[in-house]
């Protein structure tokens, strides 16, 4: 893929850093589209004319249940860029690792954000490869195979390199792997789960193929 570019994108707390590292350690060197050209959490409608159209876009995602669980542990800058106040059930998200502050947000608004973000990228004209973090954990060889089909060339080696530090943080922990590998166990109340089932766009469930509890 001599002239191709790669851009790893996804909502905050979806696993973009881990998948970025997976590609860098297991595939031949590629040119990554810089944050200056496109912020990795950006919506497709804000794509600028300087974005290389031949790029392979790797869309990292979690099930909406796992994603909202992650927001409760730390949402970093999600709350800075989106109006998350709204009706219906609410959850508390952490503003950042060090701020120790929680923000109460609408589950319905989060469902809308999740749906618009993913459908926008999936319906674009770009070469978009969706990668579920759950699949990276449960079937990494299948994920690597899809990336190879998209045009990336894997480094010849006997084993995939999976345990590495992400942005000077700890590797993906055993407990994270175990939690994400079980698609039916979530630390969310029944009202929140029912709201997710109702308000995430049906087209998203079909396109991303996450198990739906409702």
C-alpha atoms as one frame of an Amber mdcrd trajectory, in Angstrom:
protein
   0.000   0.000   0.000   2.774   2.358  -1.079   0.794   5.582  -1.373  -1.990
   4.800   1.078  -2.518   6.477   4.409  -4.088   5.065   7.554  -6.284   6.897
  10.045  -7.466   5.224  13.248 -10.653   6.892  14.497 -13.305   6.281  17.141
 -15.219   7.930  19.934 -13.379   8.617  23.169 -12.953   5.465  25.286 -13.403
   3.136  22.304  -9.867   1.701  22.209  -8.280   3.793  19.446  -4.885   3.961
  21.163  -4.749   0.201  21.555  -5.678  -0.521  17.918  -3.218   2.134  16.751
  -0.497   0.315  18.692  -1.635  -3.060  17.350  -1.176  -1.820  13.781   2.209
  -0.217  14.457   3.592  -3.387  16.046   2.191  -6.008  13.695   2.105  -4.435
  10.231   4.714  -3.022   7.923   5.252   0.729   8.365   2.428   2.891   7.079
   1.868   6.639   7.010  -0.684   7.673   9.626  -2.836  10.716   8.883  -1.899
  13.269  11.536  -4.134  14.792  14.190  -3.558  18.151  12.508  -5.360  16.876
   9.402  -8.104  15.086  11.343  -8.716  14.684  15.070  -9.343  10.981  15.632
 -12.613  11.629  17.494 -14.026  13.938  14.809 -17.340  13.427  13.010 -17.111
  12.654   9.286 -19.021  15.806   8.333 -16.079  17.842   9.619 -13.654  16.108
   7.265 -11.477  18.723   5.574 -10.410  18.879   1.939  -6.820  18.088   2.963
  -7.760  14.582   4.140  -6.186  12.082   1.679  -9.142  10.330  -0.028  -7.169
   7.111  -0.603  -6.791   6.583   3.151  -7.816   3.436   4.953 -10.019   4.525
   7.867  -9.983   2.088  10.798 -13.140   2.770  12.810 -12.644   1.431  16.339
 -15.811   0.860  18.339 -17.237  -0.847  21.411 -20.760  -2.010  22.001 -22.806
   0.924  23.341 -23.085  -0.897  26.687 -19.302  -1.253  27.052 -18.759   2.277
  25.811 -21.057   3.812  28.428 -19.451   1.727  31.150 -16.088   3.142  30.082
 -17.407   6.710  30.229 -18.240   6.212  33.895 -14.567   5.480  34.599 -13.195
   8.389  32.564 -14.597  10.399  29.673 -11.656  12.782  29.288 -12.701  15.459
  26.775 -16.004  14.033  25.492 -18.032  16.410  27.636 -16.133  19.446  26.309
 -17.313  19.018  22.725 -20.886  17.755  22.985 -24.063  18.922  24.715 -24.948
  15.866  26.788 -27.798  17.320  28.832 -31.192  15.866  28.026 -34.244  13.881
  29.118 -34.632  10.352  30.414 -32.238   8.195  32.456 -28.946   9.762  33.433
 -25.485   8.367  34.095 -22.454   9.978  35.711 -19.290  10.211  33.624 -15.855
  11.180  34.906 -14.336  14.295  33.386 -10.788  12.959  33.473  -8.268  10.767
  35.211  -6.981  13.552  37.418  -9.918  15.898  37.796 -11.961  13.493  39.893
 -15.156  15.266  38.879 -18.348  13.662  37.625 -20.869  15.025  35.156 -24.474
  13.825  34.932 -25.482  13.230  31.309 -28.448  11.883  29.375 -28.268   8.279
  28.177 -30.524   9.262  25.258 -28.066  11.977  24.196 -25.187   9.505  24.408
 -27.139   7.043  22.243 -27.692   9.767  19.637 -24.003  10.715  19.715 -22.966
   7.071  19.347 -25.375   6.502  16.436 -24.528   9.661  14.485 -20.788   9.188
  14.829 -20.659   5.593  13.617 -23.286   5.847  10.888 -21.592   8.946   9.488
 -18.287   7.170   9.005 -19.815   3.897   7.828 -21.877   5.670   5.158 -19.006
   7.788   3.870 -17.266   7.121   0.558 -13.982   6.365   2.317 -12.467   2.903
   2.729 -13.707   2.331   6.270 -12.825  -0.838   8.185 -14.879  -1.186  11.409
 -12.963  -2.903  14.217 -14.721  -3.808  17.469 -12.475  -3.754  20.521 -14.352
  -6.841  21.710 -13.259  -8.614  18.502  -9.638  -7.604  19.043  -9.816  -9.377
  22.383 -11.881 -12.395  21.327 -10.579 -12.974  17.760  -7.546 -10.830  17.025
  -6.531 -13.036  14.088  -9.868 -12.327  12.420  -9.346  -8.582  12.906  -5.807
  -8.772  11.517  -7.148 -10.693   8.525  -9.664  -7.929   7.748  -6.937  -5.299
   7.992  -4.842  -7.331   5.575  -7.788  -7.523   3.175  -8.040  -3.722   3.369
  -4.445  -3.421   2.175  -2.149  -3.481   5.202   0.751  -5.948   5.067   1.484
  -7.867   8.223   5.064  -8.210   9.411   6.221 -11.800   9.025   6.329 -13.201
  12.536   5.083 -16.265  14.355   2.972 -14.502  16.988   1.031 -11.263  17.100
   2.387  -8.707  19.549  -0.566  -7.877  21.794   0.790  -6.933  25.209   2.287
  -3.486  24.962   1.987  -0.150  26.689  -0.465   2.370  25.276   0.627   6.029
  25.552   2.901   5.227  28.507  -0.064   3.611  30.288  -0.528   0.015  31.348
  -1.254  -2.669  28.751  -4.823  -3.853  28.262  -5.405  -5.689  31.522  -6.662
  -9.212  32.036  -9.762  -7.840  33.756 -10.501  -5.559  30.772 -10.124  -8.488
  28.415 -12.427 -10.668  30.511 -15.094  -7.978  30.825 -15.121  -7.093  27.140
 -15.055 -10.732  26.084 -18.418 -11.326  27.820 -21.062  -9.550  25.664 -23.898
 -10.058  28.170 -22.466  -8.791  31.467 -22.537  -5.036  32.110 -22.451  -2.916
  35.228 -25.400  -0.771  34.139 -28.868  -0.606  35.679 -31.869  -2.051  33.845
 -33.303   1.380  32.960 -30.055   2.414  31.292 -29.807  -0.873  29.405 -33.387
  -0.529  28.151 -32.735   3.057  27.037 -29.653   1.994  25.074 -31.639  -0.760
  23.361 -34.356   1.730  22.418 -32.383   4.819  21.390 -29.324   3.483  19.572
 -30.266   3.594  15.881 -31.263   0.092  14.613 -28.944   0.621  11.645 -26.003
   0.863  14.051 -26.829  -2.470  15.676 -26.978  -4.051  12.197 -23.819  -2.412
  10.877 -21.577  -2.972  13.886 -23.053  -6.367  14.783 -22.922  -5.987  18.566
 -25.125  -8.351  20.624 -28.291  -6.581  21.710 -29.728  -7.399  25.109 -33.292
  -6.226  24.448
